[in-house]
């Protein structure tokens, strides 16, 4: 995954480890926004990732990185349902019939 190491557990993408330039140097916790406040309250070093804000991020430059990362991994192994996302994301929205007609009218055919 983008040159990072992705961890899957219990059928979900749970953690991503990155060792590049910021903001790709730390631990990304794959989660939904609905769990952000609870996870940040429990692990204060977490913050929304600046590029992927749907996930939380613990930068490796944090003084508490090793201890907090270890706690997050242990919590993940306990199958904490706040951590992890189903691979493949959501379903694509079907275009409406009016948008299909409009796109068809904009297309030019060449014989």
C-alpha positions in Angstrom: 0.0 0.0 0.0 1.8 3.1 -1.3 5.2 1.7 -0.1 3.9 1.2 3.4 3.1 -2.0 5.3 -0.6 -2.8 5.8 -1.9 -5.1 8.5 -5.1 -7.0 8.1 -6.8 -8.8 11.0 -10.3 -10.3 11.4 -11.0 -9.5 7.8 -10.4 -5.8 8.1 -7.6 -3.4 7.3 -6.5 -2.3 10.8 -3.1 -0.6 10.7 -0.7 0.9 8.3 3.0 1.4 9.1 4.9 4.0 7.2 8.6 4.9 7.3 9.0 7.8 4.9 8.9 11.6 5.1 6.1 13.2 7.1 3.2 12.7 7.0 4.1 9.1 6.1 6.3 8.3 9.1 4.4 6.5 11.8 1.3 4.4 12.5 -2.0 4.9 10.8 -5.0 3.5 12.6 -7.7 2.6 10.0 -11.0 3.6 11.5 -14.3 5.5 10.8 -14.7 9.2 11.8 -17.4 8.2 14.3 -14.6 6.6 16.5 -12.1 9.4 16.3 -13.0 11.2 19.5 -13.1 8.0 21.6 -9.7 6.7 20.2 -8.1 10.2 20.6 -9.3 10.4 24.2 -7.8 7.0 24.9 -4.6 7.6 22.9 -3.9 11.4 23.0 -1.0 11.1 20.5 -3.4 10.2 17.7 -4.6 12.9 15.3 -6.4 12.7 11.9 -3.9 12.0 9.2 -3.3 15.2 7.1 -3.7 13.4 3.8 -6.2 10.6 4.8 -8.2 12.4 7.5 -10.6 9.4 7.8 -7.8 7.6 9.6 -5.9 8.5 12.7 -2.1 8.9 12.8 0.6 8.6 15.4 3.8 10.2 14.1 7.0 8.4 14.8 8.5 11.6 16.1 6.1 11.5 19.1 7.9 10.9 22.4 5.3 8.3 23.2 5.4 6.6 19.9 6.7 3.2 20.9 4.5 2.9 24.0 1.4 4.2 22.4 1.9 2.1 19.2 2.3 -1.0 21.3 -0.9 -0.2 23.2 -2.8 0.3 20.0 -1.5 -3.0 18.6 -2.6 -4.9 21.7 -6.0 -3.2 21.5 -6.2 -4.2 17.8 -5.4 -7.8 18.6 -8.3 -7.8 21.1 -10.5 -7.2 18.1 -11.5 -3.6 19.1 -14.3 -2.9 16.7 -13.4 0.8 16.5 -10.2 -0.2 14.7 -10.4 -1.5 11.2 -12.2 -0.9 7.9 -13.6 -3.4 5.5 -11.4 -3.7 2.4 -12.9 -2.5 -0.8 -14.7 0.5 0.7 -18.2 1.3 -0.3 -20.2 0.7 -3.4 -20.1 3.2 -6.3 -23.1 5.4 -6.7 -25.2 4.5 -9.8 -25.6 7.5 -12.2 -29.1 8.9 -12.6 -30.9 8.5 -15.9 -30.8 12.2 -16.4 -27.0 12.4 -16.1 -26.6 9.5 -18.5 -28.8 11.3 -21.1 -26.8 14.5 -20.6 -23.5 12.7 -21.0 -24.8 11.1 -24.2 -25.9 14.4 -25.6 -22.4 15.8 -25.0 -20.6 13.0 -26.8 -19.6 13.4 -30.4 -19.4 10.5 -32.7 -17.0 10.2 -35.6 -17.7 8.1 -38.6 
